[in-house]
Amino acid sequence: MRKDLNVYASAVLRCAGLNNGVELAPLLRKNSLSNFKRLSQQLSNLESQLDKADPEKIENFCASNLPSGWDKVVSGHLRSIISLKRQNYVEAYLQQLHAANEMLRIFADPAPRTGNLNPALEAINLDLRYIARLADRELRGKGQKEDKLEDAARHLNSVFSACVQSRDDVRKQAMLGVANNLFKIYFQLNKLRLCKNLIKTLSNKGSPPEENYPIGQRVTYKFYTGRLNMINNEFKAAEADLEFAFKRCNRNSPQNKKQILLYLIPAKILGGKMPRPPLLESYGLTQFQGICSSICSGNLREFTTAMKEHQKFFIRKGTFLIMEQTKILVYRSLFKKIASVVKDTKIPLDKFVRAFAFLGVEMEKAEVECVLANLIYSGYIRGYISHAHSTLVVAATTPFMPIASIAK
């Protein structure tokens, strides 16, 4: 094993000496040994040998073959791999955290540096979040408190602060990758309010401009800011962010594009833009078809059926309440159709009651008034309700405003 570790350590030493984070990153991932075997057949037995190794021997070896700081990064990384193979996830997390802390010390060293360690920093922190989830699952199985993901967030906040405070433009460029990692944790922990400070900091004048970051990181960032805008009912902003993420997402990542569409489609619907059936079919998102059809036709019964049929899907994806908001568009389409048939600016409320009854929906006149009042207040209908005559009075021109002009 020593011969194999010598080859591995030499590769780490060479990359670390050059501050070559690009080549160093795959050597510090949880599957680093598998990756490295593809680069050197000399390491074909290292992973299985490592599983049987004494962790203290690993630490002593690293101390003897790597410079101060890097020896602790690599020993923590390798010991984390040993624990992962043994499915001891809490211990794996503690060892990964040890490696991550040492990596942060190296990264935050203010001494002038050539090269770029950002990819290596991101590699270690990505695995820290991944292993933290496994550790929490192990703790949950033992009936103990799940606290490793929160602990990982605290570490990542320290990394983010180090990026912000750095006077080195290259090190500042690590900010977005760290923020994206934190977004993922905050969404998993349902602590979305903590995202606000990250966004504010990234928008500050002293932060690198958005276009300076790698496109993959920008796509991830827009995906999360788009979701946050959806939650805050800022649908136009959400559509812009999610549209950016979808168009620039790698075409060879269909699952990622589908994940973006899960939120982009509701944002577009609320802006009056219905997705084309071929798009829904190509990404396996036909759950939206019945809802879009009912919005266009004003068929409330079809909408109710579609929502009930796919309720579990939308709840699981966190979009059920947003999809429920599209119901107002069904009402708008229905009332618009009734108005086109009546061909008058004064429409008796009984007409709407009978239309609902025809669709199999029993609705009292007072309920119809409530729905109409909401549409008028929201700006979808230009008019007012004459309670004395039980009539909806609409504007002579453009009584039903285009959805796109109303969307927030």
Sequence and secondary structure as in RCSB ss.txt:
>XXXX:A:sequence
MRKDLNVYASAVLRCAGLNNGVELAPLLRKNSLSNFKRLSQQLSNLESQLDKADPEKIENFCASNLPSGWDKVVS
GHLRSIISLKRQNYVEAYLQQLHAANEMLRIFADPAPRTGNLNPALEAINLDLRYIARLADRELRGKGQKEDKLE
DAARHLNSVFSACVQSRDDVRKQAMLGVANNLFKIYFQLNKLRLCKNLIKTLSNKGSPPEENYPIGQRVTYKFYT
GRLNMINNEFKAAEADLEFAFKRCNRNSPQNKKQILLYLIPAKILGGKMPRPPLLESYGLTQFQGICSSICSGNL
REFTTAMKEHQKFFIRKGTFLIMEQTKILVYRSLFKKIASVVKDTKIPLDKFVRAFAFLGVEMEKAEVECVLANL
IYSGYIRGYISHAHSTLVVAATTPFMPIASIAK
>XXXX:A:secstr
 HHHHHHHHHHHHHHHHTTBHHHHGGGGSTTHHHHHHHH GGGTTHHHHHHTS HHHHHHHHHHHS TTHHHHHH
HHHHHHHHHHTT HHHHHHHHHHHHHHHHHHHH  S   SB HHHHHHHHHHHHHHHHHHHHHHHHTT    HHH
HHHHHHHHHHHHHHH   HHHHTTHHHHHHHHHHHHHHHT GGGHHHHHHHHHSTTS  GGGS HHHHHHHHHHH
HHHHHHTT HHHHHHHHHHHHHHS TT HHHHHHHHHHHHHHHHHTT    HHHHHHTT GGGHHHHHHHHHT H
HHHHHHHHHTHHHHHHHT HHHHHHTHHHHHHHHHHHHHHHHTSSEEEHHHHHHHHHHTT    HHHHHHHHHHH
HHHTSB EEEETTTTEEEE SS  B  HHHH  
